[in-house]
Amino acid sequence: MHMTKKLNGYDLTRSWFDFAFENCDKVTANHTALYVFLIEINNRLGWVQQFQITSTECMAGMSCKSHNTYIRTFNNLVQWGFVVMVKKSSNQYQCHVIALSKFDKALDKALDKALANHDAKHLTYSKTTNNKPQTTNIVEPNKFDSDNQQPVIAASKTISKKVAPKNKIDAPLQDMEKIWDNHLQLNYKVAYYANGSERGALVQIANKLIFQVNERSKRDGIVNDATNAQKIINAWQYVIANFAKWSEFNQRLTKLSQINGQLSNIIAECKAANNGTKAARGQRDYDAIFVAAAEKLHTDIQ
């Protein structure tokens, strides 16, 4: 194995599933989960040639609780040539340095042939079973003397789909983007690039923040007159202000779509760091973090 062009997720996963299809007696779901997670890490790091990993991080990414299972799975990936061990850690406090490799040529065409046969059977079935005659409205001009005698063809009826109403909130997206842009420039030396997916992720983050603040305020009987916008800003500032308390894995995230997916863990880490305890991963810790923010907000508006 050797790399002849820049890695990308499509080529890596294609090679992997070719291999898995040919070696179903050896490959398990753990192998696929770990390898895809390593691809995801490398993607977020910009497809670097070498990168560091920890067992804790990988076990979390592949949803594995057994360290022995993780070690066996990782060693298999190295043995099969999908992972290259650049530098092995000398103790439990150091990280492995690895690289991802890919096959220059396809391992086998067995999977391609199997999928091609599946497509062929599916298309044949579709063509032979759809025997319902099609009805068309054909107007023959030679049967009418003038345009006024032309028949009126009724417009086809369209079935309207019911669209679920979106959850609208008074989200201060511009202010939230400014906070995030300052965070990126301060910690990563890059500017915020606003696009559709990033703006959509920010709206979801705002929804989660306002929901948690409001739910906690109701349970604690805290009455405040702040607008939804101000409550969201306060909660968002709290999360960003505790950036130093985020885990090493979460501190690598530079996209709002990634932050949105990890928001509950990030909030739990902020709260656990304040209490000097290990971050819990449950819904209870997810919304409890906003107690301090809600109380501070209540104090500020008195």
URDA-V993983 format. One record per residue. N is the residue number from 1. RES is the residue in three letters. SS is DSSP state (h for helix, s for strand, l for the rest). PHI is phi in radians with two decimals (* if undefined). BURIAL is I if it has 9 or more other C-alpha atoms within 8 Angstrom, else O. Layout:
# URDA-V993983
n=<N & N>
res=<RES & RES>
ss=<SS & SS>
phi=<PHI & PHI>
burial=<BURIAL & BURIAL>
This chain:
# URDA-V993983
n=<1 & 2 & 3 & 4 & 5 & 6 & 7 & 8 & 9 & 10 & 11 & 12 & 13 & 14 & 15 & 16 & 17 & 18 & 19 & 20 & 21 & 22 & 23 & 24 & 25 & 26 & 27 & 28 & 29 & 30 & 31 & 32 & 33 & 34 & 35 & 36 & 37 & 38 & 39 & 40 & 41 & 42 & 43 & 44 & 45 & 46 & 47 & 48 & 49 & 50 & 51 & 52 & 53 & 54 & 55 & 56 & 57 & 58 & 59 & 60 & 61 & 62 & 63 & 64 & 65 & 66 & 67 & 68 & 69 & 70 & 71 & 72 & 73 & 74 & 75 & 76 & 77 & 78 & 79 & 80 & 81 & 82 & 83 & 84 & 85 & 86 & 87 & 88 & 89 & 90 & 91 & 92 & 93 & 94 & 95 & 96 & 97 & 98 & 99 & 100 & 101 & 102 & 103 & 104 & 105 & 106 & 107 & 108 & 109 & 110 & 111 & 112 & 113 & 114 & 115 & 116 & 117 & 118 & 119 & 120 & 121 & 122 & 123 & 124 & 125 & 126 & 127 & 128 & 129 & 130 & 131 & 132 & 133 & 134 & 135 & 136 & 137 & 138 & 139 & 140 & 141 & 142 & 143 & 144 & 145 & 146 & 147 & 148 & 149 & 150 & 151 & 152 & 153 & 154 & 155 & 156 & 157 & 158 & 159 & 160 & 161 & 162 & 163 & 164 & 165 & 166 & 167 & 168 & 169 & 170 & 171 & 172 & 173 & 174 & 175 & 176 & 177 & 178 & 179 & 180 & 181 & 182 & 183 & 184 & 185 & 186 & 187 & 188 & 189 & 190 & 191 & 192 & 193 & 194 & 195 & 196 & 197 & 198 & 199 & 200 & 201 & 202 & 203 & 204 & 205 & 206 & 207 & 208 & 209 & 210 & 211 & 212 & 213 & 214 & 215 & 216 & 217 & 218 & 219 & 220 & 221 & 222 & 223 & 224 & 225 & 226 & 227 & 228 & 229 & 230 & 231 & 232 & 233 & 234 & 235 & 236 & 237 & 238 & 239 & 240 & 241 & 242 & 243 & 244 & 245 & 246 & 247 & 248 & 249 & 250 & 251 & 252 & 253 & 254 & 255 & 256 & 257 & 258 & 259 & 260 & 261 & 262 & 263 & 264 & 265 & 266 & 267 & 268 & 269 & 270 & 271 & 272 & 273 & 274 & 275 & 276 & 277 & 278 & 279 & 280 & 281 & 282 & 283 & 284 & 285 & 286 & 287 & 288 & 289 & 290 & 291 & 292 & 293 & 294 & 295 & 296 & 297 & 298 & 299 & 300 & 301 & 302>
res=<MET & HIS & MET & THR & LYS & LYS & LEU & ASN & GLY & TYR & ASP & LEU & THR & ARG & SER & TRP & PHE & ASP & PHE & ALA & PHE & GLU & ASN & CYS & ASP & LYS & VAL & THR & ALA & ASN & HIS & THR & ALA & LEU & TYR & VAL & PHE & LEU & ILE & GLU & ILE & ASN & ASN & ARG & LEU & GLY & TRP & VAL & GLN & GLN & PHE & GLN & ILE & THR & SER & THR & GLU & CYS & MET & ALA & GLY & MET & SER & CYS & LYS & SER & HIS & ASN & THR & TYR & ILE & ARG & THR & PHE & ASN & ASN & LEU & VAL & GLN & TRP & GLY & PHE & VAL & VAL & MET & VAL & LYS & LYS & SER & SER & ASN & GLN & TYR & GLN & CYS & HIS & VAL & ILE & ALA & LEU & SER & LYS & PHE & ASP & LYS & ALA & LEU & ASP & LYS & ALA & LEU & ASP & LYS & ALA & LEU & ALA & ASN & HIS & ASP & ALA & LYS & HIS & LEU & THR & TYR & SER & LYS & THR & THR & ASN & ASN & LYS & PRO & GLN & THR & THR & ASN & ILE & VAL & GLU & PRO & ASN & LYS & PHE & ASP & SER & ASP & ASN & GLN & GLN & PRO & VAL & ILE & ALA & ALA & SER & LYS & THR & ILE & SER & LYS & LYS & VAL & ALA & PRO & LYS & ASN & LYS & ILE & ASP & ALA & PRO & LEU & GLN & ASP & MET & GLU & LYS & ILE & TRP & ASP & ASN & HIS & LEU & GLN & LEU & ASN & TYR & LYS & VAL & ALA & TYR & TYR & ALA & ASN & GLY & SER & GLU & ARG & GLY & ALA & LEU & VAL & GLN & ILE & ALA & ASN & LYS & LEU & ILE & PHE & GLN & VAL & ASN & GLU & ARG & SER & LYS & ARG & ASP & GLY & ILE & VAL & ASN & ASP & ALA & THR & ASN & ALA & GLN & LYS & ILE & ILE & ASN & ALA & TRP & GLN & TYR & VAL & ILE & ALA & ASN & PHE & ALA & LYS & TRP & SER & GLU & PHE & ASN & GLN & ARG & LEU & THR & LYS & LEU & SER & GLN & ILE & ASN & GLY & GLN & LEU & SER & ASN & ILE & ILE & ALA & GLU & CYS & LYS & ALA & ALA & ASN & ASN & GLY & THR & LYS & ALA & ALA & ARG & GLY & GLN & ARG & ASP & TYR & ASP & ALA & ILE & PHE & VAL & ALA & ALA & ALA & GLU & LYS & LEU & HIS & THR & ASP & ILE & GLN>
ss=<l & l & l & l & l & l & l & l & h & h & h & h & h & h & h & h & h & h & h & h & h & h & l & l & l & l & l & l & h & h & h & h & h & h & h & h & h & h & h & h & h & h & h & h & l & l & l & l & l & l & s & s & s & l & h & h & h & h & h & h & h & l & l & l & l & l & h & h & h & h & h & h & h & h & h & h & h & h & h & l & l & l & s & s & s & s & s & l & l & l & l & l & l & l & l & s & s & s & s & s & l & l & l & l & l & l & l & l & l & h & h & h & h & h & h & h & h & h & h & h & h & h & h & h & h & h & h & h & h & l & l & l & l & l & l & l & l & l & l & l & h & h & h & l & l & l & h & h & h & l & l & l & l & l & l & l & l & l & l & l & l & l & l & l & l & l & l & l & l & l & l & l & h & h & h & h & h & h & h & h & h & h & h & h & h & h & h & l & l & l & l & l & l & l & l & h & h & h & h & h & h & h & h & h & h & h & h & h & h & h & h & h & h & h & h & h & h & h & h & h & l & l & l & l & l & l & l & h & h & h & h & h & h & h & h & h & h & h & h & h & h & l & h & h & h & l & l & h & h & h & h & l & l & l & l & h & h & h & h & h & h & h & h & h & h & h & h & h & h & h & h & h & h & h & h & l & l & l & l & l & l & l & h & h & h & h & h & h & l & h & h & h & h & h & h & h & h & h & h & h & l & l>
phi=<* & -2.76 & -1.65 & -1.97 & -2.59 & -1.09 & -1.19 & -2.64 & -1.08 & -1.12 & -1.10 & -1.14 & -1.23 & -1.11 & -1.09 & -1.14 & -1.25 & -1.06 & -1.14 & -1.10 & -1.13 & -1.44 & -2.27 & -1.14 & -1.36 & -1.92 & -1.47 & -2.08 & -1.11 & -1.11 & -1.09 & -1.12 & -1.09 & -1.20 & -1.13 & -1.13 & -1.17 & -1.13 & -1.10 & -1.11 & -1.06 & -1.10 & -1.09 & -1.19 & -1.56 & 1.50 & 1.02 & -1.23 & -1.25 & -2.35 & -2.69 & -1.70 & -2.41 & -2.12 & -1.12 & -1.07 & -1.12 & -1.18 & -1.11 & -1.17 & -1.16 & -1.69 & 0.99 & -2.09 & -1.75 & -1.73 & -1.16 & -1.12 & -1.12 & -1.09 & -1.05 & -1.10 & -1.14 & -1.10 & -1.10 & -1.12 & -1.10 & -1.20 & -1.06 & -1.43 & 1.59 & -1.46 & -2.15 & -1.87 & -1.45 & -1.42 & -2.57 & -1.50 & -1.19 & -1.55 & -2.67 & -1.24 & -1.66 & -1.88 & -1.84 & -1.23 & -1.92 & -2.23 & -2.44 & -1.72 & -2.06 & -2.50 & -1.44 & -1.24 & -2.10 & -1.10 & -1.12 & -2.92 & -1.68 & -1.07 & -1.17 & -1.05 & -1.15 & -1.09 & -1.21 & -1.13 & -1.11 & -1.09 & -1.10 & -1.10 & -1.12 & -1.14 & -1.18 & -1.09 & -1.09 & -1.12 & -1.26 & -1.48 & -1.74 & -1.55 & -1.74 & -1.21 & -1.18 & -1.57 & -1.78 & -2.25 & -1.70 & -1.91 & -1.83 & -1.67 & -1.05 & -1.24 & -1.63 & -2.23 & -1.46 & -2.56 & -1.14 & -1.20 & -1.57 & -1.12 & -1.21 & -1.62 & -1.55 & -1.15 & -1.17 & -1.17 & -1.38 & -1.82 & -1.56 & -1.38 & -1.62 & -1.39 & -1.81 & -1.14 & -1.11 & -1.37 & -1.36 & -1.61 & -2.35 & -1.48 & -1.55 & -1.43 & -1.10 & -1.12 & -1.17 & -1.13 & -1.16 & -1.12 & -1.09 & -1.19 & -1.11 & -1.10 & -1.10 & -1.14 & -1.21 & -1.28 & -1.77 & -2.16 & 1.07 & -2.28 & -1.71 & -1.27 & -1.90 & -1.47 & -2.39 & -1.09 & -1.21 & -1.21 & -1.15 & -1.11 & -1.14 & -1.16 & -1.11 & -1.13 & -1.07 & -1.07 & -1.05 & -1.14 & -1.15 & -1.19 & -1.11 & -1.20 & -1.11 & -1.16 & -1.11 & -1.20 & -1.11 & -1.12 & -1.19 & -1.57 & 1.18 & -1.51 & -1.80 & -2.48 & -1.80 & -1.19 & -1.29 & -0.97 & -1.05 & -1.19 & -1.15 & -1.13 & -1.07 & -1.07 & -1.16 & -1.13 & -1.11 & -1.13 & -1.11 & -1.21 & -1.10 & -1.71 & -1.00 & -1.14 & -1.65 & -1.19 & -1.20 & -1.02 & -1.12 & -1.21 & -1.21 & -1.42 & -1.34 & -2.14 & -2.07 & -1.15 & -1.12 & -1.27 & -1.09 & -1.04 & -1.21 & -1.83 & -1.02 & -1.09 & -1.19 & -1.09 & -1.12 & -1.10 & -1.17 & -1.07 & -1.18 & -1.12 & -1.15 & -1.16 & -1.57 & 1.27 & -2.12 & -1.26 & -1.18 & -1.58 & -1.99 & -1.76 & -1.11 & -1.07 & -1.27 & -1.08 & -1.66 & -1.19 & -1.13 & -1.54 & -1.06 & -1.11 & -1.15 & -1.15 & -1.14 & -1.11 & -1.12 & -1.10 & -1.20 & -1.14 & -1.67 & -1.26>
burial=<O & O & I & O & O & O & I & O & I & O & I & I & I & O & I & I & O & I & I & I & I & I & O & O & O & O & I & O & O & I & I & I & I & I & I & I & I & I & I & I & O & I & I & I & O & O & I & O & O & I & I & O & I & I & O & O & I & I & I & I & I & I & O & I & O & O & I & O & O & I & O & O & I & I & O & I & I & I & O & O & I & I & I & I & I & I & O & O & I & O & O & O & O & O & I & I & I & I & I & I & I & I & I & O & O & O & O & O & O & I & I & O & O & O & O & O & O & O & O & O & O & O & O & O & O & O & O & O & O & O & O & O & O & O & O & O & O & O & O & O & O & O & O & I & O & O & O & O & O & O & O & O & O & O & O & O & O & O & O & O & O & O & O & O & O & O & O & O & O & O & I & I & I & O & O & I & I & O & I & I & I & I & I & I & I & O & O & O & O & O & O & I & O & O & O & O & O & I & I & O & I & I & I & I & I & I & I & O & I & I & O & I & I & O & O & I & I & O & O & O & O & I & O & O & O & I & O & I & I & I & I & I & I & I & I & I & I & I & I & I & O & I & O & O & O & I & O & O & O & I & I & O & I & O & O & I & I & I & I & I & O & I & I & I & I & I & I & I & I & I & I & I & I & O & O & O & O & O & I & I & I & O & O & O & I & I & I & O & I & I & I & O & I & I & I & O & I & I & O & O & O & O>
